[in-house]
Amino acid sequence: VPAASYSVDASVAYTTAAGTAGSVAVASGLAAGSWTLDGSTRTLQFMPFGSAYANSITVTNTSAVAGNVTVTITGNGKTTAATVVGTAAAKSVTQVGPAVAALAAANGITEGYVSVTTNAANAEIVGIYYAKADGDRVLTK
């Protein structure tokens, strides 16, 4: 369930002493509240995709609550919609790298900025990639 905010439009309906009905708008767009998820987000500033690279994106969930893992990838002039790529099980490590790479491939993104969010509190999100040709590894921050 995504974070959300709510607003209210208020109007008053009335009937005068002479029996005439009417209404008047009192206010529009009043803030009625909002809520956010108690979760974790990590931005991986650069992640290449494609056959020349391998990547690993892990979510370590130390909480007792499982949570969906959602990613948004921005690259090659495109941005994907926030997409659920897995579930971070309680007290475990979940690998979502292959699902993120598949999402990038499906959207024609060969490199980009990756935002990883889980709605499990206290999760640690780590991304690493390496070039298959020479094995160089890069930890993304």
Backbone hydrogen bonds, N-H to C=O, Kabsch-Sander energy under -0.5 kcal/mol:
donor,donor_aa,acceptor,acceptor_aa,energy
4,A,35,W,-1.7
6,Y,33,G,-3.1
8,V,30,L,-2.3
10,A,27,A,-2.5
12,V,24,V,-2.8
14,Y,22,G,-3.0
16,T,20,T,-2.9
19,G,16,T,-2.1
22,G,14,Y,-2.4
24,V,12,V,-2.1
26,V,10,A,-2.3
27,A,10,A,-1.8
30,L,8,V,-2.4
32,A,6,Y,-2.9
33,G,6,Y,-0.8
35,W,4,A,-2.5
39,G,37,L,-1.8
40,S,118,T,-2.4
42,R,116,V,-2.6
44,L,42,R,-0.6
44,L,114,V,-3.6
45,Q,43,T,-0.8
47,M,112,G,-1.9
49,F,110,T,-3.5
53,Y,50,G,-1.6
54,A,130,Y,-2.2
56,S,128,I,-2.9
58,T,126,V,-2.6
59,V,94,T,-2.5
60,T,58,T,-0.5
60,T,124,E,-3.2
61,N,59,V,-0.7
61,N,92,S,-2.8
62,T,60,T,-0.7
62,T,122,N,-0.9
67,G,88,A,-1.8
69,V,86,G,-3.0
70,T,68,N,-0.5
70,T,117,T,-3.4
71,V,83,T,-2.5
72,T,115,S,-1.7
74,T,113,Y,-2.8
75,G,78,K,-2.4
78,K,75,G,-1.9
80,T,73,I,-2.4
83,T,71,V,-2.4
85,V,69,V,-3.0
86,G,69,V,-0.9
88,A,67,G,-3.4
89,A,87,T,-1.0
91,K,63,S,-1.6
92,S,61,N,-1.2
92,S,89,A,-0.8
94,T,59,V,-2.4
96,V,57,I,-3.2
96,V,94,T,-0.6
97,G,57,I,-0.8
100,V,96,V,-2.2
101,A,97,G,-2.6
102,A,98,P,-2.2
103,L,99,A,-2.0
104,A,100,V,-2.4
105,A,101,A,-2.5
106,A,102,A,-2.4
107,N,103,L,-1.1
107,N,104,A,-0.6
108,G,105,A,-1.3
109,I,104,A,-2.9
110,T,108,G,-0.6
112,G,47,M,-1.7
113,Y,74,T,-3.0
114,V,44,L,-2.6
115,S,72,T,-2.7
116,V,42,R,-2.9
116,V,114,V,-0.6
117,T,70,T,-3.0
118,T,40,S,-2.6
119,N,68,N,-1.4
121,A,119,N,-0.5
123,A,120,A,-0.7
124,E,60,T,-2.4
125,I,123,A,-0.5
126,V,58,T,-2.3
127,G,140,T,-0.6
128,I,56,S,-2.4
129,Y,138,V,-2.1
130,Y,54,A,-2.5
131,A,136,D,-1.6
132,K,52,A,-2.6
133,A,52,A,-0.5
135,G,131,A,-2.3
138,V,129,Y,-2.7
140,T,127,G,-2.5
140,T,138,V,-0.5
